[in-house]
């Protein structure tokens, strides 16, 4: 009888653990200062549901979600991952047509390319030295960032989805000039 009780408790704990690790986020805790999950659960929008995986981290003084009222130096860093069959449509294939439904971040979907995008946004009251290196206002991307939020780093890496070979890397900010 004791073995049955121990086995039952172990099975219950394993089931609870499996539920936690496979749960779909439906609410973001700004105090956690990190989000890992699908783009549409974070932004409320995606060209194709469960197609773009995000890891978002923000500083303690960043006012979630877009930084309004944050002090100078507050930042948010975003890492997107998506798969596509056509890099020439949208932003490196991030559009409804070529964007590949993914659905499971532990698998590799049938696609030609894996795209990794890294960007950092920072609140800057005196952005001159960053603008000289290519930084630009974050609200130019179409999201409601405040006027003093700037993209200070932005890199895109494109990989062969099957082999994982890096095909090319493109850094938009800072500029190489």
NORTA-V953468 format. One record per pair of residues at least 24 apart in sequence whose C-alpha atoms are under 6 Angstrom apart, sorted by the first residue. I is the first residue (numbers start at 1). J is the second residue. D is the distance in whole Angstrom. If there is no record, write none. Layout:
i:I j:J d:D
i:I j:J d:D
This chain:
i:33 j:57 d:6
i:33 j:58 d:5
i:47 j:95 d:6
i:47 j:96 d:5
i:48 j:96 d:6
i:50 j:102 d:6
i:50 j:103 d:5
i:51 j:101 d:5
i:51 j:102 d:5
i:52 j:81 d:6
i:52 j:82 d:5
i:53 j:80 d:6
i:53 j:81 d:5
i:54 j:79 d:6
i:54 j:80 d:5
i:55 j:79 d:5
i:66 j:145 d:5
i:68 j:146 d:6
i:72 j:123 d:5
i:72 j:124 d:5
i:73 j:123 d:5
i:74 j:122 d:6
i:74 j:123 d:5
i:75 j:121 d:6
i:75 j:122 d:4
i:76 j:120 d:6
i:76 j:121 d:5
i:77 j:119 d:6
i:77 j:120 d:4
i:78 j:118 d:6
i:78 j:119 d:5
i:79 j:117 d:6
i:79 j:118 d:5
i:80 j:116 d:6
i:80 j:117 d:5
i:81 j:115 d:6
i:81 j:116 d:5
i:82 j:114 d:6
i:82 j:115 d:5
i:83 j:113 d:6
i:83 j:114 d:4
i:84 j:111 d:6
i:84 j:113 d:5
i:85 j:111 d:5
i:85 j:112 d:5
i:112 j:161 d:5
i:113 j:159 d:6
i:113 j:160 d:5
i:113 j:161 d:5
i:114 j:158 d:6
i:114 j:159 d:5
i:114 j:161 d:5
i:115 j:157 d:6
i:115 j:158 d:5
i:116 j:156 d:6
i:116 j:157 d:5
i:117 j:155 d:6
i:117 j:156 d:4
i:118 j:154 d:6
i:118 j:155 d:5
i:119 j:153 d:5
i:119 j:154 d:4
i:120 j:151 d:6
i:120 j:152 d:6
i:120 j:153 d:5
i:121 j:150 d:5
i:121 j:151 d:5
i:121 j:152 d:6
i:122 j:149 d:5
i:122 j:150 d:5
i:123 j:148 d:6
i:123 j:149 d:4
i:124 j:148 d:5
i:133 j:174 d:5
i:133 j:175 d:6
i:134 j:173 d:5
i:134 j:174 d:5
i:134 j:175 d:5
i:135 j:173 d:6
